[in-house]
């Protein structure tokens, strides 16, 4: 069982990587902190406010693998903030 927990500080206009570690996980949750001043966006290394999956303050994005071969690589997730600098809490694990 592996567990990964971090906080990403997303800055407007900059794609911030969840982690530089190429770790595989079956379950992944990214939650925009309720105290954020604006939305944050989830996507790949080219994520922006126009092409990312939007998370309003307090919203979360969840990925649940179907079986042991269905995994995500944590380093492939990036975040961008709409304005200023906002925080995204990332939690990933294998069961």
Rosetta silent file (secondary structure, phi, psi, omega in degrees, C-alpha in Angstrom):
SEQUENCE: XXXXXXXXXXXXXXXXXXXXXXXXXXXXXXXXXXXXXXXXXXXXXXXXXXXXXXXXXXXXXXXXXXXXXXXXXXXXXXXXXXXXXXXXXXXXXXX
SCORE:     score description
SCORE:     0.000 S_00000001
   1 L     0.000  124.099  177.109    0.000    0.000    0.000 S_00000001
   2 L  -111.874  145.892  178.064    1.465    3.362   -1.027 S_00000001
   3 E  -131.724  138.788  178.778    0.292    6.756    0.142 S_00000001
   4 E  -134.670  127.266  179.149    1.172   10.152   -1.294 S_00000001
   5 E  -136.098  132.916  176.644    0.091   13.479    0.218 S_00000001
   6 E  -156.557  168.317  171.875    1.152   16.966   -0.838 S_00000001
   7 E  -121.459  129.054  178.422   -0.042   20.521   -1.284 S_00000001
   8 E  -103.778  129.754  176.403    0.471   22.239   -4.620 S_00000001
   9 E   -97.309  101.786 -177.942    0.688   26.032   -4.691 S_00000001
  10 E   -88.533  133.047  178.620   -0.788   27.001   -8.052 S_00000001
  11 E  -112.398  137.974 -177.937    0.033   30.415   -9.469 S_00000001
  12 E   -53.699  129.769  176.862   -2.097   32.032  -12.182 S_00000001
  13 L    83.513    2.950 -178.818   -0.727   31.353  -15.650 S_00000001
  14 L  -128.026  123.432  176.615    1.747   28.683  -14.528 S_00000001
  15 L   -76.906  116.240 -178.879    1.164   24.927  -14.789 S_00000001
  16 E  -104.094  125.625 -177.227    2.355   23.467  -11.475 S_00000001
  17 E   -75.147  138.715  178.350    3.161   19.744  -11.392 S_00000001
  18 L   -61.246  -38.638  179.195    1.586   17.623   -8.632 S_00000001
  19 L  -165.920  151.622  173.748    4.913   15.837   -8.163 S_00000001
  20 L   -85.947   -7.411  179.760    8.122   15.132  -10.033 S_00000001
  21 L   -80.422  131.873  178.827    7.869   11.512   -8.857 S_00000001
  22 L   -91.050   64.489 -178.369    6.524    9.060  -11.446 S_00000001
  23 L   -95.964  140.797  179.274    4.538    7.033   -8.928 S_00000001
  24 E   -98.242  136.313  179.027    1.504    4.965   -9.933 S_00000001
  25 E  -137.874  151.841  177.059   -1.678    5.020   -7.865 S_00000001
  26 L   -90.160  -25.450 -178.417   -5.161    3.530   -8.134 S_00000001
  27 E  -127.234  134.248 -175.916   -6.897    6.299   -6.190 S_00000001
  28 E  -143.497  129.671  176.530   -6.253   10.016   -6.592 S_00000001
  29 E  -131.408  130.100  173.589   -8.022   13.017   -5.026 S_00000001
  30 E  -122.829  122.888 -178.448   -7.207   16.678   -5.646 S_00000001
  31 E  -123.096  127.783  173.766   -9.150   19.221   -3.594 S_00000001
  32 E   -74.017  131.218 -179.801   -9.084   22.986   -3.980 S_00000001
  33 L   -62.531  138.652  178.871   -8.905   24.526   -0.528 S_00000001
  34 L   -59.055  -24.957 -178.413  -12.153   26.209    0.568 S_00000001
  35 L   -83.038   -2.669  178.868  -10.121   29.312    1.471 S_00000001
  36 L   -59.745  149.087 -179.371   -8.892   29.774   -2.122 S_00000001
  37 L   -86.313  -11.657 -178.330   -9.814   33.104   -3.687 S_00000001
  38 L  -158.358 -179.340  178.759  -10.682   31.664   -7.094 S_00000001
  39 L   -71.518  155.999  169.443  -10.988   28.479   -9.125 S_00000001
  40 E  -122.433  162.876 -174.271   -8.057   26.202   -9.894 S_00000001
  41 E  -128.482  138.847  179.769   -7.740   23.938  -12.914 S_00000001
  42 E  -107.333  138.595  176.912   -6.581   20.322  -13.287 S_00000001
  43 E  -178.003 -156.735  178.639   -4.985   19.022  -16.473 S_00000001
  44 L   -91.453 -164.911 -174.497   -1.766   18.040  -18.194 S_00000001
  45 L   -64.801  -12.673  178.305    1.434   20.081  -18.526 S_00000001
  46 L  -104.221   17.997 -175.810   -0.358   22.596  -20.775 S_00000001
  47 L   -61.149  138.781  174.469   -3.240   23.237  -18.346 S_00000001
  48 L  -141.681  178.226  177.854   -4.713   26.743  -18.298 S_00000001
  49 L   -69.857  -13.463 -179.826   -7.925   28.347  -17.103 S_00000001
  50 L   -97.830  -17.516 -178.076   -9.381   27.790  -20.581 S_00000001
  51 L  -124.425   -2.599 -178.202   -8.623   24.079  -21.059 S_00000001
  52 L   -90.044  166.083  174.731   -8.424   22.583  -17.551 S_00000001
  53 E   -79.528  118.127 -173.241  -11.047   20.854  -15.414 S_00000001
  54 E   -78.198  133.544  171.902  -12.312   23.616  -13.100 S_00000001
  55 E  -120.878  112.360  174.012  -12.357   23.214   -9.328 S_00000001
  56 L   -71.467  161.953  177.545  -14.127   25.983   -7.434 S_00000001
  57 L   -50.891  126.903 -179.679  -12.930   26.604   -3.857 S_00000001
  58 L    91.386  -15.445  178.969  -13.758   23.459   -1.861 S_00000001
  59 L   -74.216  158.212  176.251  -14.395   21.260   -4.943 S_00000001
  60 E  -136.613  154.517  176.505  -12.505   18.035   -5.531 S_00000001
  61 E  -113.569  128.615 -177.365  -11.490   15.836   -8.447 S_00000001
  62 E  -126.294  136.886  173.777  -11.447   12.084   -7.774 S_00000001
  63 E  -122.664  126.526  177.300  -10.041    9.184   -9.786 S_00000001
  64 E  -121.663  115.158  177.637  -10.818    5.607   -8.733 S_00000001
  65 L   -66.747  143.864 -178.825   -9.056    2.789  -10.563 S_00000001
  66 L   -77.302  -40.971  178.827  -11.253   -0.137  -11.542 S_00000001
  67 L  -143.888 -176.696 -174.155   -8.628   -2.830  -10.962 S_00000001
  68 L   -65.859  -17.626  178.651   -4.937   -3.180  -10.069 S_00000001
  69 L   -92.074   -9.506 -176.818   -3.858   -2.411  -13.655 S_00000001
  70 L   -95.263   92.153 -173.669   -5.926    0.777  -13.849 S_00000001
  71 L  -127.878  163.826  170.719   -3.585    3.411  -12.421 S_00000001
  72 E  -117.731  152.921  176.672   -2.641    7.065  -12.808 S_00000001
  73 E  -102.313  119.396 -172.134    0.865    8.485  -12.661 S_00000001
  74 H   -57.795  -33.482 -177.540    0.981   11.332  -10.159 S_00000001
  75 H   -71.871   -8.593  179.869    3.571   13.341  -12.148 S_00000001
  76 H   -88.571   -2.073  178.853    1.131   13.651  -15.078 S_00000001
  77 L   -99.239  133.584  178.961   -1.231   15.941  -13.129 S_00000001
  78 E  -129.955  158.037 -178.583   -0.766   19.705  -13.247 S_00000001
  79 E  -133.727  147.587  174.938   -2.666   22.625  -11.717 S_00000001
  80 E  -137.041  145.389  178.300   -3.197   26.263  -12.635 S_00000001
  81 E  -101.488  148.855  178.762   -4.929   29.000  -10.643 S_00000001
  82 L   -69.793  -44.568  178.708   -7.370   31.506  -12.126 S_00000001
  83 L  -143.745  150.469  174.809   -5.938   34.407  -10.137 S_00000001
  84 L    59.537 -147.233  178.573   -3.189   34.837   -7.586 S_00000001
  85 E  -123.008  122.958  179.813   -1.818   31.806   -5.773 S_00000001
  86 E  -126.019  162.824 -175.880   -4.166   29.089   -4.512 S_00000001
  87 E  -111.464  143.050  176.022   -3.622   25.698   -2.883 S_00000001
  88 E  -126.483  124.822  176.429   -4.657   22.213   -3.951 S_00000001
  89 E   -91.136  129.168 -178.055   -4.346   19.289   -1.545 S_00000001
  90 E  -116.215  131.710  178.860   -3.422   16.040   -3.295 S_00000001
  91 E  -133.777  126.286  178.302   -3.966   12.580   -1.816 S_00000001
  92 E  -138.172  146.522  178.786   -3.205    9.352   -3.655 S_00000001
  93 E  -159.155  164.861  173.982   -3.006    5.745   -2.509 S_00000001
  94 L  -115.332  141.838  179.090   -3.113    2.092   -3.480 S_00000001
  95 L  -116.793    0.000    0.000   -5.357   -0.388   -1.709 S_00000001
